[in-house]
């Protein structure tokens, strides 16, 4: 089962994407169950309710679903929590040793965008970079978890994320700060779907990215330094995670920061894919030089 939100920004319709009796994939209107896909929906058994309604055939097909914009599958989360340098090869290409404890930073929740929305390059950015990442959606409030089993149980599901980053703002010199480099408008495309945790083996998912059709990243979540339960357990010792929060688990090698590829330019197209979680595509434009709408 895949859960999505379709429609113009701010007016997205919750849907379940699944095959019909002929094997044709359809978008089923879920508004009889919920107005949106958010933390309250997840915390109150919403995923199970959607699955039951789908199995019972009570969700109508959204007739124009294929024509609608695909939004972020999770309405704006309270928190977007990120793990840095969580693949050894990416740490190496960044000029750092693999961390021995998770590297944690935050992104503002207003950076979340749809997976196919046009993506702005900041007006003064010179080193705008892509990062395909497995996103973890939290299903219940957690704090001070005592075991990895509890941490795994707190996961509602998974999404694809692009953690877009301006490296000149993030890293060099006295003013280099991760928050500055990670907080830019529409710099966290999510989706196209949210897939419930029980339908995904997060320990073995292939992640890939392309720029203008040329391969960039190709790795597997089996290579994560800190796996999903370890990350959630660790975060719970330092912050309260709430239903609907999204945790980005880090990116593998193959980004522009490596020096092997150019940074994103006006007109470039970046595509991302994770097994079972779908594919994203963003076309980039220089902010301030076009009136292009997302």
N, C-alpha and C positions, 0 to 999 in steps of 0.2 A: 504494500500500500504506500502511495506517495501523496503527500499533502501539500497543497500549493495555495497561493492567493493570486487571483487574476483580476486585472482591471487597472484603471488609471490610479495614479498615486493618491493615497488617502481614501480611495473608495474601492479597495480590492475586495473581491468575493472569495470566501473560503471554498476550496474544492478538494475532492479526493480524485486522484488520477489513477485509473485502474482499467483493466481490459474487460470488455463486455462479453456476452456469451459467444460472440463470433471471433473473439480474440483481438478485436479492434480497441485500441486505447481511447478512453473517453474521460472527460472531465465532468464529475458529478457534483452538482450544486449542494453544498453542505450547510446552507443558511438555516435549514430547519433544525440543525444541531447547535450552531454557534455563529455569532456575527463575525468572528475573526479568529485567528490562530495566535494566541498570546499566552502569557504566563498563567492567567486565571483558567483558560481553557485546558492547559496541560495539567495544572494542579488538581483539577476537578474531574479527572477521568475522561477528558475529551477524546483522546486517541482511541480508547476502547469503545466509546460511544459511536465514533465515526466508523470503526470497523464493524460493529454490530449492524449499523444502518446500511452499510454497503453490502454486507452478507445477506441482509433481509430484503434487499432491493428497494429500499424506501427513499433513496436519494435520486432525484431526477437528473437527467443529463443536462448540462449547461450548453444549450444549443450553439451559442456563438463562442464557446470557450477557446477554440483555436485562433480566433481573431483578436483576442484580448492580450494586452500587455501582461507579462509575468512579473509580479512583484516579489519582494523578499517573502519567503514562505512563513517567516516569523514576523509578526508586527513588532515595531520597534522595541527591542529588549531593554530592560533597565540597565544592563551592563554588557559590554563586550570585553571579555578578559582574554588576553593573549599570552602565549608561551613563545619565547624567542629561542632561536638556535637549538631546536629540538631534534634535528637530524645532524649527525656528526659531520657529514660531508658539507652541509650548509655552514656549520660553524667554521669549518676549515676555510671555505671560500670567503667567509667574512673576516678571516684573519684572527679567529678566536679558537681557544681550546673548547672541546665539548664541555658543557656545564655539568657540575656534579649535583646541583639542585636546580629545579626549574627557574628559568628567567621569566619574570612576570611583568607585564605592562598592560595598560588599559587603552581602549579606543573609545571616543565619545559615541553614544548610541545614534547620534544624528549623522554618522558616516555610513550607516546601513543603506544600501541601494538595491534595486532589482538586478537580476543576473544578466539582463540584456540592455540595461539602460546605457545611454551614451555617457561616457566617463570623462570628466574634465581634468586636464593637466593644469596644476596651479600656474598662474601667470608668470611667476619667476622661477619655477621649478626647472632644474637642469638634469636631475637624476631620479626621475620617477620610475619606480620599479614594480614588477608584478610578483605575487607570491601565492601559489595554489596551496590551500590548507583544508584539512578536515575540520569542520566546525561541529562542536558538541552542544546540543541543546539541553539545558537543565530542566528537569521535570518536577522537582519539588525543592522546597527550601532546605538548605544544608548548612551546617556550621559545626566545626570541631568533630568531624567524622572520626570514628575509632577504627575503621577497617577499610580495606580496598573493596570488600564486598558491598559495604554500604555505599561507597562512592560509585561503583558500577550501577547500583540500583537507582541512583539519582539521575541517570541519563535517560532523557525522553527519546532522543534520536539524534540524527546527524544531517548536516548540510555541507555543500561546497561553499568555500569562502575565498575571495581574493583579498589579501591583506596588502593593498596598494600602499607604497611607502616612498616618501621623498628622502633620499639618502643624504643629500646636502643639509637638510634640516635635522635629520636624525643623528648623524654620527660625528662629523669632523669639528674640530675647534672648540672654543670655550662655549659657543652657543648651541652646539650639537646636543639635542635632547630627543629621546625616543617619542615623547608625547607630541612634539612639534612635527616630527616626520610621519606620524601615524594618524593624524587627526583631520586630514584634509577632506573637503566635501566629496561625498559619494565614494569614499576610499575603502568601503567594505561591502562589495556586492555579495549577496547571499542567494543561494538557490541554484537551480529552479525549484527544487522540492525539499521538503522535510520528510525524511524516512524514519519511521519508528525504530527504536534501538533493537527490538527483537527481530527485525528484518535485515540487519546489517552485522557483518563480522568486521568490527572496526580494527581488528588486529592484522588484517590482510587485505588492504584496499590499494589498488594502483592509482597513483596521482600523476597527472600529466598536464603540461601547459605548452602553448604554441604562441608565437608572435608572427603575425602575417603568414600563418601557415607553416612556419619553420619550428621544429621541435625545440623546446627549451628544457623543461623539467620532465623527468620520468623516474618515479621512485615508488615506494610502497610503505604503507603505515607500519609494516613489520620492522622498519628501520627506525622508528621513533625511539629516542633515548628514554623518554618517559611516556608510558602508555596512558590511555585515557583514565583508568581508575586511579593511577598514581597521581596524575595531574589534578583530578577533582579532589582527592583526599588532601593533597598538599594545599590547594587553594583554600579549602575549608578551614584550615588552621589559621588563616590570615584574614578572611573575609566571609561574609554571608553570601552564598549564591542563592538566587531566587529563581522560581519557575520562569522559563522564557529567556533567561540569560543565555548568552552564546559564548562558548570558550573556543578560541582558535588554537590549534595544537602545534603550530609551527610549520615551516615550509622546507622542502628538500632543496638540494643543490640545483643550480641551473638558472639563477636570477642574474640580472644585469650587474649587481654588485660584485659578481665574480670577476668582472673584467673581460669575460669571454664574449659578451653580447652588448649591443648598444642599449641605452635606456629608451623608454617609451617616447615616441615622437608623435606630433600632431598627425592624425590620420591612421595611426597604427591600429591593428586589431589584435586583441589578446583573447585567447580561448583557453579554458580550463576544463578538466574532466576528472572525475573520481568514479571508480567502479560502483555502479548501482545508485549513484547520487546525481547522475545527469551531467550536463555540460553547460558552461557559461560562455558568453561572448560579449566583449565590450569594444566599441569603437571609440577611440580617444580624440579629443579636440582640445586646443589650447584655450583655457578659460579667458574671457576678456576679448577674444578675437572672433567670436561667433555667437550667434543667438540660438544655437542648437539646443533643443529641449530634450530632456531625458524622457 
